[in-house]
Amino acid sequence: MNQQQQIQIKANDETLRGTYANALQISHTKEEIIFDFLSIIPPQGQLVSRILTSPSHAKQILAALSENL
């Protein structure tokens, strides 16, 4: 039998509110993809979040975005 395990995800209120970003910079190495989310309000910008993930997870993100947008 193949049972799916449920995982409880916890998040604090600040994380649940989210963070606004109006720009994205993507860089990569062989082992990881780096998503830098930026909030740019001229004349300056700020890095508001950095997500590091594997290339296989980045492909899953791309597939989900392609399917849903």
PyMOL commands that place a pseudoatom at each C-alpha (Angstrom):
pseudoatom trace, name=CA, resn=MET, resi=1, chain=A, elem=C, hetatm=0, pos=[0.000, 0.000, 0.000]
pseudoatom trace, name=CA, resn=ASN, resi=2, chain=A, elem=C, hetatm=0, pos=[1.203, 3.472, -0.888]
pseudoatom trace, name=CA, resn=GLN, resi=3, chain=A, elem=C, hetatm=0, pos=[-0.018, 5.973, 1.706]
pseudoatom trace, name=CA, resn=GLN, resi=4, chain=A, elem=C, hetatm=0, pos=[0.607, 9.674, 1.272]
pseudoatom trace, name=CA, resn=GLN, resi=5, chain=A, elem=C, hetatm=0, pos=[2.063, 11.337, 4.357]
pseudoatom trace, name=CA, resn=GLN, resi=6, chain=A, elem=C, hetatm=0, pos=[0.530, 14.614, 5.526]
pseudoatom trace, name=CA, resn=ILE, resi=7, chain=A, elem=C, hetatm=0, pos=[2.978, 17.334, 6.475]
pseudoatom trace, name=CA, resn=GLN, resi=8, chain=A, elem=C, hetatm=0, pos=[1.977, 20.162, 8.807]
pseudoatom trace, name=CA, resn=ILE, resi=9, chain=A, elem=C, hetatm=0, pos=[3.346, 23.513, 7.592]
pseudoatom trace, name=CA, resn=LYS, resi=10, chain=A, elem=C, hetatm=0, pos=[3.789, 26.286, 10.161]
pseudoatom trace, name=CA, resn=ALA, resi=11, chain=A, elem=C, hetatm=0, pos=[4.155, 29.974, 9.289]
pseudoatom trace, name=CA, resn=ASN, resi=12, chain=A, elem=C, hetatm=0, pos=[4.208, 33.086, 11.419]
pseudoatom trace, name=CA, resn=ASP, resi=13, chain=A, elem=C, hetatm=0, pos=[1.909, 36.051, 10.725]
pseudoatom trace, name=CA, resn=GLU, resi=14, chain=A, elem=C, hetatm=0, pos=[4.644, 38.106, 9.032]
pseudoatom trace, name=CA, resn=THR, resi=15, chain=A, elem=C, hetatm=0, pos=[5.374, 35.317, 6.559]
pseudoatom trace, name=CA, resn=LEU, resi=16, chain=A, elem=C, hetatm=0, pos=[1.653, 34.820, 5.851]
pseudoatom trace, name=CA, resn=ARG, resi=17, chain=A, elem=C, hetatm=0, pos=[1.264, 38.537, 4.996]
pseudoatom trace, name=CA, resn=GLY, resi=18, chain=A, elem=C, hetatm=0, pos=[3.743, 38.113, 2.145]
pseudoatom trace, name=CA, resn=THR, resi=19, chain=A, elem=C, hetatm=0, pos=[6.201, 40.572, 0.666]
pseudoatom trace, name=CA, resn=TYR, resi=20, chain=A, elem=C, hetatm=0, pos=[5.647, 42.794, -2.373]
pseudoatom trace, name=CA, resn=ALA, resi=21, chain=A, elem=C, hetatm=0, pos=[8.083, 42.533, -5.285]
pseudoatom trace, name=CA, resn=ASN, resi=22, chain=A, elem=C, hetatm=0, pos=[7.813, 44.203, -8.678]
pseudoatom trace, name=CA, resn=ALA, resi=23, chain=A, elem=C, hetatm=0, pos=[10.989, 42.791, -10.229]
pseudoatom trace, name=CA, resn=LEU, resi=24, chain=A, elem=C, hetatm=0, pos=[12.820, 39.480, -10.354]
pseudoatom trace, name=CA, resn=GLN, resi=25, chain=A, elem=C, hetatm=0, pos=[16.429, 38.654, -11.101]
pseudoatom trace, name=CA, resn=ILE, resi=26, chain=A, elem=C, hetatm=0, pos=[17.332, 35.021, -11.771]
pseudoatom trace, name=CA, resn=SER, resi=27, chain=A, elem=C, hetatm=0, pos=[20.824, 33.578, -11.659]
pseudoatom trace, name=CA, resn=HIS, resi=28, chain=A, elem=C, hetatm=0, pos=[22.097, 30.027, -11.499]
pseudoatom trace, name=CA, resn=THR, resi=29, chain=A, elem=C, hetatm=0, pos=[24.926, 27.629, -10.989]
pseudoatom trace, name=CA, resn=LYS, resi=30, chain=A, elem=C, hetatm=0, pos=[25.018, 24.009, -12.062]
pseudoatom trace, name=CA, resn=GLU, resi=31, chain=A, elem=C, hetatm=0, pos=[23.534, 22.982, -8.707]
pseudoatom trace, name=CA, resn=GLU, resi=32, chain=A, elem=C, hetatm=0, pos=[21.023, 25.726, -7.887]
pseudoatom trace, name=CA, resn=ILE, resi=33, chain=A, elem=C, hetatm=0, pos=[18.718, 28.417, -9.214]
pseudoatom trace, name=CA, resn=ILE, resi=34, chain=A, elem=C, hetatm=0, pos=[18.584, 31.737, -7.351]
pseudoatom trace, name=CA, resn=PHE, resi=35, chain=A, elem=C, hetatm=0, pos=[15.475, 33.932, -7.483]
pseudoatom trace, name=CA, resn=ASP, resi=36, chain=A, elem=C, hetatm=0, pos=[16.083, 37.457, -6.164]
pseudoatom trace, name=CA, resn=PHE, resi=37, chain=A, elem=C, hetatm=0, pos=[12.787, 39.294, -5.660]
pseudoatom trace, name=CA, resn=LEU, resi=38, chain=A, elem=C, hetatm=0, pos=[13.168, 43.066, -5.727]
pseudoatom trace, name=CA, resn=SER, resi=39, chain=A, elem=C, hetatm=0, pos=[11.051, 46.066, -4.849]
pseudoatom trace, name=CA, resn=ILE, resi=40, chain=A, elem=C, hetatm=0, pos=[12.094, 48.902, -7.120]
pseudoatom trace, name=CA, resn=ILE, resi=41, chain=A, elem=C, hetatm=0, pos=[10.785, 52.392, -6.506]
pseudoatom trace, name=CA, resn=PRO, resi=42, chain=A, elem=C, hetatm=0, pos=[13.055, 54.850, -8.336]
pseudoatom trace, name=CA, resn=PRO, resi=43, chain=A, elem=C, hetatm=0, pos=[15.599, 56.077, -7.602]
pseudoatom trace, name=CA, resn=GLN, resi=44, chain=A, elem=C, hetatm=0, pos=[16.348, 52.964, -5.517]
pseudoatom trace, name=CA, resn=GLY, resi=45, chain=A, elem=C, hetatm=0, pos=[15.558, 49.298, -5.151]
pseudoatom trace, name=CA, resn=GLN, resi=46, chain=A, elem=C, hetatm=0, pos=[15.724, 46.726, -2.401]
pseudoatom trace, name=CA, resn=LEU, resi=47, chain=A, elem=C, hetatm=0, pos=[16.165, 42.959, -2.328]
pseudoatom trace, name=CA, resn=VAL, resi=48, chain=A, elem=C, hetatm=0, pos=[13.096, 41.757, -0.433]
pseudoatom trace, name=CA, resn=SER, resi=49, chain=A, elem=C, hetatm=0, pos=[13.517, 37.991, -0.718]
pseudoatom trace, name=CA, resn=ARG, resi=50, chain=A, elem=C, hetatm=0, pos=[15.981, 35.435, -2.060]
pseudoatom trace, name=CA, resn=ILE, resi=51, chain=A, elem=C, hetatm=0, pos=[14.906, 31.887, -2.871]
pseudoatom trace, name=CA, resn=LEU, resi=52, chain=A, elem=C, hetatm=0, pos=[17.464, 29.198, -3.677]
pseudoatom trace, name=CA, resn=THR, resi=53, chain=A, elem=C, hetatm=0, pos=[16.208, 25.958, -5.192]
pseudoatom trace, name=CA, resn=SER, resi=54, chain=A, elem=C, hetatm=0, pos=[17.335, 23.047, -7.324]
pseudoatom trace, name=CA, resn=PRO, resi=55, chain=A, elem=C, hetatm=0, pos=[17.022, 23.044, -11.119]
pseudoatom trace, name=CA, resn=SER, resi=56, chain=A, elem=C, hetatm=0, pos=[14.387, 20.290, -10.900]
pseudoatom trace, name=CA, resn=HIS, resi=57, chain=A, elem=C, hetatm=0, pos=[12.224, 22.364, -8.556]
pseudoatom trace, name=CA, resn=ALA, resi=58, chain=A, elem=C, hetatm=0, pos=[12.672, 25.410, -10.805]
pseudoatom trace, name=CA, resn=LYS, resi=59, chain=A, elem=C, hetatm=0, pos=[11.339, 23.309, -13.701]
pseudoatom trace, name=CA, resn=GLN, resi=60, chain=A, elem=C, hetatm=0, pos=[8.291, 22.412, -11.596]
pseudoatom trace, name=CA, resn=ILE, resi=61, chain=A, elem=C, hetatm=0, pos=[7.740, 26.118, -10.849]
pseudoatom trace, name=CA, resn=LEU, resi=62, chain=A, elem=C, hetatm=0, pos=[8.002, 26.915, -14.577]
pseudoatom trace, name=CA, resn=ALA, resi=63, chain=A, elem=C, hetatm=0, pos=[5.504, 24.151, -15.433]
pseudoatom trace, name=CA, resn=ALA, resi=64, chain=A, elem=C, hetatm=0, pos=[3.036, 25.379, -12.798]
pseudoatom trace, name=CA, resn=LEU, resi=65, chain=A, elem=C, hetatm=0, pos=[3.301, 28.971, -14.031]
pseudoatom trace, name=CA, resn=SER, resi=66, chain=A, elem=C, hetatm=0, pos=[2.924, 27.901, -17.658]
pseudoatom trace, name=CA, resn=GLU, resi=67, chain=A, elem=C, hetatm=0, pos=[-0.147, 25.847, -16.827]
pseudoatom trace, name=CA, resn=ASN, resi=68, chain=A, elem=C, hetatm=0, pos=[-1.833, 28.507, -14.711]
pseudoatom trace, name=CA, resn=LEU, resi=69, chain=A, elem=C, hetatm=0, pos=[-1.069, 31.755, -16.520]
for i in range(1, 69): cmd.bond("trace and resi %d" % i, "trace and resi %d" % (i + 1))
show_as sticks, trace
zoom trace
